[in-house]
Amino acid sequence: MKEIKVPILPESITEATVAAWHKKPGDFVEIDDVVVEIETDKVVLEVPAEESGVLSEISAEEGETVSEQQLLGLSLIHISEP
């Protein structure tokens, strides 16, 4: 399983908000697909999948405040494309 975390945030920013999930649990995700967007007061960051697989869980909901390197609650189960 692969965990997806909040990326390193730009200098002097410590928190972000989960803006939009592009995938839902059970969806197949290709490597580099944008899975979720997070936003700060200065920038919107796209968080891509580092591996192909199936999303298994989301725990940080849209609108939730998250901090740098926090687990977004999304695990990818590495599998081959169906």
C-alpha positions as CSV (number, residue, x, y, z in Angstrom):
1,M,0.0,0.0,0.0
2,K,1.1,3.5,-0.7
3,E,0.1,6.5,1.4
4,I,-0.4,9.9,-0.1
5,K,0.6,12.9,2.1
6,V,0.3,16.6,1.9
7,P,3.4,17.7,0.0
8,I,6.0,20.1,1.3
9,L,4.3,23.5,1.3
10,P,5.8,26.7,0.0
11,E,8.0,28.7,2.4
12,S,6.3,30.2,5.4
13,I,3.0,28.2,4.8
14,T,2.2,25.6,7.4
15,E,-1.5,24.6,6.6
16,A,-3.6,24.0,3.6
17,T,-7.2,23.1,2.9
18,V,-8.4,20.0,1.0
19,A,-10.0,21.7,-2.0
20,A,-11.3,18.9,-4.2
21,W,-10.9,15.1,-4.6
22,H,-10.6,14.0,-8.2
23,K,-11.0,10.3,-7.4
24,K,-13.1,8.3,-5.0
25,P,-12.5,5.0,-3.1
26,G,-12.6,2.1,-5.6
27,D,-11.4,4.2,-8.5
28,F,-8.4,3.0,-10.5
29,V,-5.6,5.6,-10.6
30,E,-2.8,5.8,-13.1
31,I,0.7,7.0,-12.0
32,D,0.8,10.9,-12.1
33,D,-3.1,11.2,-12.1
34,V,-4.1,14.2,-10.0
35,V,-5.9,12.6,-7.0
36,V,-6.6,15.6,-4.9
37,E,-6.1,19.4,-4.9
38,I,-5.1,21.3,-1.8
39,E,-5.0,25.1,-1.5
40,T,-3.3,27.6,0.6
41,D,-3.9,31.3,0.8
42,K,-1.4,31.7,-2.1
43,V,-1.5,28.6,-4.3
44,V,-3.4,25.5,-5.3
45,L,-1.3,22.3,-5.3
46,E,-2.2,19.2,-7.2
47,V,-1.3,16.0,-5.5
48,P,-0.5,13.2,-8.0
49,A,-0.5,9.4,-7.5
50,E,3.0,8.1,-7.2
51,E,1.9,4.6,-8.3
52,S,-0.9,3.1,-10.3
53,G,-3.5,1.3,-8.2
54,V,-6.9,1.5,-6.6
55,L,-7.8,4.1,-4.1
56,S,-8.8,2.4,-0.8
57,E,-9.6,5.2,1.7
58,I,-10.1,8.9,2.1
59,S,-10.0,10.4,5.6
60,A,-9.3,14.1,4.9
61,E,-12.5,15.5,3.5
62,E,-13.0,18.5,1.3
63,G,-12.8,21.7,3.4
64,E,-10.6,20.1,6.0
65,T,-7.5,21.9,7.2
66,V,-4.3,19.8,6.8
67,S,-0.6,20.4,7.6
68,E,2.6,19.6,5.7
69,Q,3.3,15.9,5.3
70,Q,0.0,15.0,7.0
71,L,-1.5,11.7,5.8
72,L,-4.5,12.5,3.6
73,G,-6.0,9.1,4.5
74,L,-5.6,7.8,1.0
75,S,-3.9,4.5,0.3
76,L,-3.1,3.1,-3.1
77,I,-3.1,-0.7,-3.5
78,H,-0.5,-1.3,-6.2
79,I,-2.1,-3.5,-8.9
80,S,-1.9,-3.8,-12.7
81,E,-4.5,-2.0,-14.7
82,P,-7.6,-4.2,-15.3
